[in-house]
């Protein structure tokens, strides 16, 4: 089963929320350790781990380990420090690039096309550069 890829922040937010929802109300000291990226030891293992939680008299360390172990088969961590390879980068095609300036089938313009149409027709309505200074102070 393919895993859902999450950023480190989203993975931590998920783990932390799960821990907060299930922890003992008696403990206010324990926190979910931050997940960190590791090399996947085999194809069935996750590519992340958490730090070892400190032993807690209320069993938080066991709950933290249980939450992480249940998330390992479901989630992978995205490596945000390694830039994507050229094969992973999706570049717009020539048609996609030019479609921003073309008129759409319904007659409307894309964002770039609307800006160009305004310039062609001499209309920059709402442009701060065209506003006239009347010397009046307008209260907001």
C-alpha positions as CSV (number, residue, x, y, z in Angstrom):
1,X,0.0,0.0,0.0
2,X,1.5,3.4,-0.9
3,X,2.1,5.8,1.9
4,X,0.9,9.4,2.0
5,X,3.8,11.8,1.8
6,X,3.7,14.6,4.4
7,X,6.0,17.5,5.1
8,X,7.9,17.3,8.4
9,X,5.6,20.0,9.8
10,X,2.4,18.2,8.8
11,X,3.7,14.9,10.0
12,X,4.6,16.4,13.4
13,X,1.2,18.2,13.6
14,X,-0.6,14.9,13.0
15,X,1.5,13.0,15.5
16,X,1.2,15.8,18.1
17,X,-2.6,16.1,17.7
18,X,-3.0,12.4,18.0
19,X,-0.9,12.4,21.2
20,X,-2.8,15.3,22.7
21,X,-6.1,13.7,22.0
22,X,-5.1,10.4,23.7
23,X,-2.7,11.4,26.5
24,X,-3.4,11.2,30.2
25,X,-4.8,14.4,31.6
26,X,-2.6,13.9,34.6
27,X,0.6,14.6,32.5
28,X,1.3,18.1,31.3
29,X,5.1,17.6,30.7
30,X,5.4,15.1,27.9
31,X,5.4,16.2,24.3
32,X,5.6,14.3,21.0
33,X,9.2,14.1,19.9
34,X,10.0,15.7,16.5
35,X,10.0,13.2,13.6
36,X,13.3,13.1,11.6
37,X,14.2,11.7,8.2
38,X,16.1,8.4,8.0
39,X,17.3,6.1,5.3
40,X,14.6,3.5,4.6
41,X,16.2,0.2,5.8
42,X,13.9,-1.8,3.5
43,X,11.0,-1.3,1.2
44,X,8.3,-1.9,3.8
45,X,9.7,0.5,6.5
46,X,9.0,4.2,6.8
47,X,11.6,6.8,6.0
48,X,11.2,8.6,9.4
49,X,11.6,8.0,13.1
50,X,11.0,10.0,16.3
51,X,13.3,10.7,19.2
52,X,13.1,8.3,22.1
53,X,10.5,9.7,24.6
54,X,11.5,10.0,28.2
55,X,9.9,7.4,30.5
56,X,6.7,8.8,32.1
57,X,4.9,7.6,35.2
58,X,1.6,8.0,33.3
59,X,2.6,5.9,30.3
60,X,3.1,8.7,27.8
61,X,6.3,7.1,26.5
62,X,4.3,4.0,25.6
63,X,1.5,6.0,23.9
64,X,4.0,8.0,21.9
65,X,5.7,4.9,20.7
66,X,2.3,3.3,19.8
67,X,1.2,6.4,17.8
68,X,4.5,6.5,15.9
69,X,4.3,2.8,15.2
70,X,0.8,3.0,13.9
71,X,1.7,5.9,11.6
72,X,4.8,4.3,10.1
73,X,2.9,2.1,7.6
74,X,0.6,5.0,6.6
75,X,2.9,8.1,6.2
76,X,6.3,9.0,4.6
77,X,8.1,12.2,5.3
78,X,8.9,14.4,2.3
79,X,12.6,15.4,2.2
80,X,12.3,19.1,1.9
81,X,16.1,19.7,2.0
82,X,17.0,17.8,-1.2
83,X,16.1,19.7,-4.3
84,X,14.0,17.7,-6.8
85,X,15.7,16.2,-9.8
86,X,15.0,17.5,-13.3
87,X,12.8,14.5,-13.9
88,X,10.6,15.4,-10.8
89,X,10.2,19.0,-11.8
90,X,7.1,19.6,-13.9
91,X,7.7,22.4,-16.3
92,X,4.8,24.1,-18.2
93,X,4.5,23.3,-21.8
94,X,4.7,26.0,-24.5
95,X,0.9,25.8,-24.8
96,X,0.4,26.2,-21.0
97,X,2.8,29.2,-21.0
98,X,1.0,30.9,-23.9
99,X,-2.5,30.2,-22.6
100,X,-2.0,32.9,-20.0
101,X,-2.1,35.6,-22.7
102,X,-4.7,34.0,-25.0
103,X,-8.4,34.6,-24.9
104,X,-10.3,31.7,-23.4
105,X,-13.0,29.9,-25.2
106,X,-15.7,31.6,-23.1
107,X,-14.4,35.0,-24.2
108,X,-12.7,35.9,-20.9
109,X,-9.0,36.6,-20.5
110,X,-6.6,34.8,-18.2
111,X,-4.8,37.1,-15.7
112,X,-2.0,38.0,-18.0
113,X,-4.4,38.4,-20.9
114,X,-6.7,40.7,-18.9
115,X,-3.7,42.9,-18.0
116,X,-2.6,43.1,-21.6
117,X,-6.1,43.8,-22.8
118,X,-6.3,46.8,-20.4
119,X,-3.0,48.2,-21.7
120,X,-4.1,47.8,-25.3
121,X,-7.4,49.7,-24.6
122,X,-5.7,52.3,-22.5
123,X,-7.5,51.2,-19.4
124,X,-5.6,50.8,-16.2
125,X,-8.6,51.5,-14.0
126,X,-7.8,51.3,-10.4
127,X,-4.1,51.6,-11.0
128,X,-2.5,53.6,-8.2
129,X,-0.1,55.3,-10.7
130,X,-3.1,56.9,-12.4
131,X,-4.8,58.2,-9.3
132,X,-4.8,62.0,-9.0
133,X,-3.8,63.7,-5.9
134,X,-6.6,66.1,-5.0
135,X,-5.0,67.2,-1.8
136,X,-7.9,65.9,0.2
137,X,-7.4,63.7,3.2
138,X,-9.8,60.8,3.1
139,X,-10.5,59.1,6.4
140,X,-10.4,55.3,6.3
